[in-house]
Amino acid sequence: MQVESFFEWLGQALGSIIRFIVDGLSGLFNLLGNAGGNFVDGLSRALGMDTSIISIIALIVGLMLLWSAIRAFMNASIIAGIIWLLLGLWLLSWIIH
């Protein structure tokens, strides 16, 4: 009888600890998800673009093209810099209204 109540107590204690950890992680991931969503909403509202994943990917690619243009200009590669700059500006102007 004593053994059964001990293992019952141990199971309840272990279950409570696991439940506390799961609830804490769930709250943390919900907080991060809401923060990411709010960041994307604010960014898209400030830039005047849609909040779709395609628009976000196009924004990232456009910024990478502009970064490539800066690197090309720093390496004294004028033609490549102009090409990267024009491609980046074209892509960014396509997504930003």
N, C-alpha and C positions, 0 to 999 in steps of 0.2 A: 504494500500500500504506500509506504513511504517512497519507494523507488519510482512508482508511477507518478506521484505528484512532483518529484524532483525533475523527471524528464519532461513532464508537462510544463513546469515552470521554465526549464531550460529552452524548450521549443518556443514558448511564448516570448522569452527574452531575446532569443536569436531572431525570431520573426519581427519583433519590434525594432531591432537594430537594422535589419535588412530594409524594413519599411521606411525607416528614417533616412537611410542612405538613398533609396530610390526616390523618395519625395524630394530630398535635397537636390539630387541630380536633375530631376524633372523640372524643378523650379529654376535651376541654373540654365538649363537648355531653353526653357521658355523665355527667360530673360534675354539670352543671347539672340534667340530668333526674333523677338520683338525689337531688339536694338538694331539688328540687321535690316529688318523690314522698314523701320523708321528712317534708317540711314539712306536706304535706296529711295524711299518716298521723298525725303528732303532733297537728295541729290537730283532726282529727276524733276522735281518741281522747280528747283533753282535753275536748272539748265533748260527747262521747257521741253522735255522729251518724255516718251512713254516709259512706263515701269516694266516693260516686258524684258524677258531674259535676252532676247535678240538685241534690243537696244543697249542693254548693259554690256553685252559682249562686244558690240560694235564700238561702244565708247572706249572700252579697254584696248581694243585693237587699234583704234584711231590714235589713242595716246601713245601706244607702243610705236606706231609709225612716226609720230612727231619726235619721240625719243630717239629713234633711229636717225632721223634727219639731224638732230642736234649732234649726235655722235659722228655722223658723216661730215658735218661742217667742222667739227673739232679736229677731224683727221685730214682736213684740207681736201676733201672730196666733194667739190662743189656740185657736180652733175648729180651724183647719187643723193646728196643732201637736198637738192631741189626736187628730185623725183619723190623721195620719201616725204618731204614737206607737202607737196601737192597731193599725194595720195592720202596723207593723214588729214589735211584740211578738207579734202573732198568727202572723206568718210565722216568726219565730225559734222560737217555742214549738212550731211544727209540725215543724221539722226537728231540734231538739235534744231528745233523749229524756230 
